[in-house]
Amino acid sequence: MKEFKDVQVYDREATKRMKRYVRYATGAEMYDMCQKTFEELAKKANATHKVGKMVLVNPDIIDDYLEKTCRIIDDYL
């Protein structure tokens, strides 16, 4: 059996406790989506904060936005 040492598994709750803000790349990995989609989602949710040239995203706001605006499709699972 092959071991994967470089694979990072994100525990969303643990990440929230450790970091209040994440960058686009980290957030995209947390939510298992491409970075461009995550950027658009963060902007729609008004979860972005620009610090100089760096953009930080608040995952708590993303979670609230997803719960309020997105629906769960039962047939998909």
C-alpha positions, 0 to 999 in steps of 0.5 A: 500500500502506498503512503502519501506524505505530502497530502494535507487533510483539512479539518475545517473546525480545527482550521477555524480555531487556528486561523481566523483568516486564510488566503485564497489558495488555502481556502480553496483547499479547505472547501475542495474547489478551484481557487477562481471559484473560491475567489468568486464565492468569497467576493459574493459573501463579502468575506474578503479583507485586503491588506496591502497586496494580500487578500485574506478571507474569513471562513466563518463568513463563507460558511454562513453565506453557504448555509443561507444561500445554497441548497442541498440536493438529496438526489446527488448523494 
